[in-house]
Amino acid sequence: MKAVLQRVTSASVTVDGKTVGKIGKGLLILLGVETGDTDADSTYLAQKTVDLRIFSDAEGKMNLSVLDMGGQALIVSQFTLIADWKKGRRPGFSRAARPDEGNRLYEHYKECVRKHGVVVEAGVFGAHMDVALVNDGPVTLILETQPGDI
């Protein structure tokens, strides 16, 4: 499972011209689910997401988590994070989870983040989405679960 976390001052996601998710200060999270990922991976990644201290404190140091600063999360599914791009010129997506399992773990991840007390907005799984953001910093991190992480 992979997540790209972007610290934002605002972010939104639109499907067919309609805004389906919108946040102020917090995290835009792009989430990719890989074949073999489990609930344990999702739970672990959600915990890391809400605990990472990547927001500035009063002294300007990265010392606060999204929980500490009362931020929000906009979570968007993005299977292209699982792309295999090493052979040829067209990326392959055979490692991405099947849609039913990808959606289940996407929903599980969102619920895990929500259970920690973060306000969660989201995109629409499998839809073509337009994502807009104002990256704060910019601060962007890539989190991955690997065998043995959990």
C-alpha positions in Angstrom: 0.0 0.0 0.0 1.3 3.4 -0.9 0.2 6.9 0.2 1.4 10.2 -1.0 0.8 12.8 1.7 0.8 16.5 0.7 0.5 19.2 3.4 -2.0 21.6 2.1 -3.7 24.9 3.0 -6.7 23.7 0.9 -7.7 20.9 -1.5 -10.7 19.7 -3.3 -11.8 16.9 -5.6 -14.4 17.2 -8.4 -16.2 14.5 -10.3 -18.3 15.4 -13.4 -18.1 19.1 -12.5 -19.4 18.5 -8.9 -17.2 19.0 -5.9 -17.4 15.8 -3.9 -14.7 16.6 -1.3 -13.1 19.8 0.0 -10.8 20.6 3.0 -9.0 23.5 4.5 -5.6 23.1 6.2 -4.5 19.5 6.5 -3.5 16.6 4.2 -4.3 15.6 0.7 -3.7 11.8 0.6 -3.4 9.9 -2.6 -3.8 6.2 -1.8 -2.8 3.2 -3.9 -3.7 -0.4 -2.9 -1.5 -3.3 -4.1 -2.4 -7.0 -4.6 -1.7 -8.7 -1.2 -2.3 -5.6 0.9 -4.3 -6.3 4.1 -6.4 -4.6 6.8 -3.3 -4.6 8.9 -1.4 -2.6 6.2 -4.3 -0.1 6.0 -4.5 0.3 9.8 -0.7 0.7 10.1 -0.6 3.3 7.3 -3.5 5.2 8.7 -1.8 5.4 12.1 1.4 6.6 10.6 -0.5 9.2 8.5 -2.2 10.8 11.5 0.9 10.6 13.8 3.5 12.1 11.5 4.7 15.5 12.8 4.8 17.5 9.5 3.0 20.7 10.5 4.8 23.7 12.0 4.5 24.6 15.6 4.7 28.2 17.0 8.5 28.2 16.4 8.1 27.1 12.8 9.5 23.6 13.4 7.8 20.5 12.0 6.5 19.3 15.3 2.8 18.8 15.0 0.7 16.1 13.5 -2.6 16.5 11.6 -4.2 15.5 14.9 -2.3 18.0 16.9 -3.2 20.9 14.7 -6.9 19.9 14.2 -6.4 19.5 10.4 -8.5 17.6 7.9 -7.8 14.9 5.3 -8.9 14.6 1.7 -8.3 11.0 0.7 -8.3 10.1 -3.0 -7.8 6.6 -4.4 -5.1 6.4 -7.0 -4.2 3.0 -8.4 -1.5 4.5 -10.6 0.7 4.8 -7.6 1.2 1.0 -8.0 2.4 1.3 -11.6 5.3 -0.8 -12.8 7.2 1.5 -15.2 10.5 -0.3 -15.5 9.9 -2.2 -18.7 8.9 -0.4 -21.9 7.3 3.0 -22.2 3.8 2.3 -21.0 3.3 1.6 -17.3 1.7 -1.6 -16.2 -0.9 -1.9 -13.4 -1.0 -5.7 -12.8 0.2 -5.2 -9.2 -2.7 -3.0 -8.3 -5.4 -4.6 -6.2 -8.6 -5.8 -8.0 -11.2 -3.0 -7.8 -13.4 -4.7 -5.2 -10.5 -5.3 -2.9 -8.9 -1.9 -3.6 -12.2 -0.2 -2.7 -12.6 -2.2 0.4 -9.1 -1.3 1.7 -9.6 2.3 0.6 -12.7 2.5 2.7 -11.0 0.8 5.6 -8.1 3.3 5.5 -10.6 6.2 5.4 -12.4 4.8 8.4 -9.2 4.2 10.3 -8.1 7.9 9.8 -11.6 9.0 10.8 -11.5 6.9 14.0 -8.5 8.9 15.1 -10.6 12.0 15.1 -9.5 13.6 11.8 -12.3 15.0 9.6 -12.2 13.0 6.4 -13.4 14.1 2.9 -12.9 11.8 -0.1 -13.0 11.3 -3.8 -15.0 8.7 -5.6 -13.3 5.3 -6.0 -12.7 4.4 -9.7 -14.0 7.7 -11.0 -12.1 10.2 -13.2 -11.4 13.0 -10.7 -10.0 16.5 -10.9 -7.9 17.3 -7.8 -7.0 20.8 -6.9 -4.6 21.7 -4.1 -2.5 24.4 -2.6 0.6 22.6 -1.3 1.9 24.1 1.9 5.7 24.2 2.0 5.7 22.3 -0.2 5.7 19.3 2.0 5.2 15.9 0.3 5.9 12.5 1.7 5.6 9.0 0.3 4.6 6.3 2.7 4.7 2.6 1.9 4.0 -0.6 3.7 6.5 -3.4 3.0 6.7 -6.9 4.3 7.9 -6.7 7.9 6.6 -3.2 8.6 3.7 -4.4 10.6 
